[in-house]
């Protein structure tokens, strides 16, 4: 039996990652492309002009378009994007307001957006986000972080990289449901490995990583994951900000 597990989870204060509140702030896109180049086949998704080349399928374009609608990127305002590939790398290209590619304030959110597209639309495939001018010429390239793929367990978003196999993902997800970590509320987590060490990453409330009580409970939590999911293997809990950037790494307690 897990001692004080629910108390530990309550104290850790997990929550969902930021979604796309930032989009209206920077996606002030041109509504018409200049010139007469062939940008590919065009589809419209709630105001978004989505062009796609023959390097991607209609199904992939539809999946992207529907996702952009669902996540409020496609909000009825005119925007222009293109979907294509370079080798095995997906390229999501979007026309942006002049100068926004040079603004460092958007680097974190743009990279996060690219990472979520890879994980939630393209099954973890390598992805580049290209900020473009009104000829769809690249101004700046942002490479997505590896959030891997995604599974949902009772409201919990569980992302997992290629370093984790399907059996481990299901074992972890089912354990988190059984132990009430996945309790129907929306939370965001990621499981990966660094060498032979499992890393369980989750988004926490601001300041949680600085609290000694949370730090103690995080180490207990890492130990419980090791014992109950990962067959005693070394495990770390990583407290993260809204963009899955690490704030604090907590190893499991010594045996």
N, C-alpha and C positions, 0 to 999 in steps of 0.2 A: 504494500500500500504506500502511496506517495504521501509523505508527511508534509502537511501544510501547503500542498501544491496550489490550491486555489488562492491562498493568501499570497503566495509568491507571484502568481500571474497578475493578481490585482495590483500588487506593488510595482510590477514592471511597467504597467500602463502602456500596453501595446495599442497601436492605432493604425489606421489606413494611411498609405502614402498620399501625398498631394496628387491630385489628378491634373486638371487642365484649367485651373483658375487663371493661370498666367496667359492663356492664349489671347484673349481680347487685348492684352497690353502690348503684344508685339506682333501679332499676325495682322498687320494693317496691309493687306495684300493688294496688288494691282488687280483690276478686274478684267483687263484685256491684255493679251500678249502682243508685243510689237512684232512686226515682220510677218512673213508667210511661211516659215519653216514648218516641217511636218513634225509635230510633237507627239504623234501617236493617236490612237483611238480616244475619243472623248466620251466621258460619262458625266452626268450631273448628279450630285448628292447634296440636296438642300442648300443650294447656292455655291457649292464647291465645284469648280471645273476640274475634273480628274482626267488627265491624259495618261495613257499607258502604252508603252511600246510593245512590239511583238516578242520581247524578251521575257515578258511576264504574261500570265494567263488572264482571261476574263474573270475567272473565279477569284484569283488573287486581287484583282482590281476591285471586284464587288466586295470582297471581304474587307479590304481597306476602306472603301467608301462607306460601307455600313458601320464600320467601327468609328469613323470620323463623325458620323451622324450620332451614334450612340453616346460618344464621349463629348458631344457639344462642340467639337472642332468645326463641324459643318453646322452652323447655327442660323442659316438663312442669309448671311452676308456673303458677298461675292469674294471668293478666294480662288487661287489657281495653284494646282499641284500636279506633279508628274510622278509616275511610278515606272521604274525600269530596273535593269540589273547590269552589273559589270562583273563578269565571271560568276562566282557564287554569292556575290554581295548585292543585297537589295539596295537600291537607291531611291530614297524619297526626296523629291525635289520640290521646293516651294518658293514662289515669288514673294519677296519681302519688300517692305518699305525701304527706301534708299537710306543707307547708313546704319541700319539696325544690325547688320552683320559685324560691325565694328564695335558694338556696345558690349563690354565685358559683363554687364549686369545680367545678360540673358544666357550666358554660357552654361550655367548649371541647369537651368530649366530646359534649354534646348537639348542638352545631352540626355536629360531624363526622359523627355518626350521621345527621342530616338530609341532609347532603351526599351520603353514601354511598347512602341510599335513593333520592335523585334520580337519581344516576348509574347505579346497578346494578339498579334496579327500574323506574324511570319514564323511561328513555331521555333523561335530562338535563332533564326538565321542571322548571319552577319549583316549589319545594316549601317548605311551612311545617310545622314540627313544633309542635303545640300541647300543652303540658302542662296537664292538665285535672283538675278535681275529680271527685267521684263522681257528678256529674250530667252529665259530659262538657262542662261549661262551662269556657271557656278561662281559665287562670291566667297563662300566659306563652306568647308566640309566639317561636320561633327560626326564622330564615330560613336555608335551606340555602345554602352557598357553591356556586359554579358549578364543579363537577368535570366537567361535560359528560357524555359517553357513555364507554363502556368497551369496549376490545378486549383480548384476551389473545394474547400472542406468546411461546410457549415458556416459560410460567410467569410472564411479566412482565405486570402489570396496567398497561395504557396508557390513561389517561383523556385525553379531548380535548374542548375546548370548541367552540362554534359558530364561533369564529374560525379554526379549522383544518378544511380540507376532507378528504374521505375519502381522496383520492389522497395527500395529505401524511401522513396517519396511517399508511396502508399502507406508504408509502415509509420512514417512520421506523421502524415496527415491523419491517419486513423487514431494514432496515439493522442494527438492534439485535440481531436474531437472527444475521445473517451475521457480525457483529463480535464475537459471543459476550457482548455485554452481557446479552442475554436468553439465559441458559444453562441454563434448566430450573429454576433456583431462583426462589422467589417474591420479586418486587420490585415496588414501586409507583412509577409515574411519571405525570406529567401534562404535556401539551404545550398551550400557548396562545400568544397574542400580546399584547404591550403596544405599541400603535401599530403600527409596522412591524417590531418586534423580536420574533423567536421566543423563547419562554421554555420551556426544558425543565426541569421540576421533578422532583426525586426525593428520596425519604426516605433519610437517612443515619444512621449510627450516632452516638450522643451524642459530641460533641466534634470530629467530623470537620471541621466548618466552621472550627475554630480552628487547624487544622494548616496551616502555610505550604506544605508539600508537596502536600496535598490541594487547596489553593487554586490552586497552579500547574497541577496536573493537570486541575482543573476548567476552567480557561481553555483548555487544549489541547483538552479534550473539546468545549467550545463551538465552537472553531474547526473541529474535524473534523465536527461536526454541520452547521455552516454549509456546508462544502465538499461534503459527501457526501449531504446530504439536502435542504437548503434553498437550493440554487443560489447560494450566496455571500451570502445575506441575513444581516443582523445577527442574532446568536444569543446568548442568555444561558443559562448554567447556573444553576439556583437550588437550593441545598441546603436541604432542608426537615426539619422535625421530623415526628413520627409522625402529625400531623394536617394535613400539607401547609401548615403555616405556614412562611413563608420565614425561614431563618436567615442565609443569605448569598447575594448575587447576584454571579455572576462573568461578566463580559463575555468575549467571545472575544479572543484575542491580536491585536494590531495586525498588519496585513500588512506 
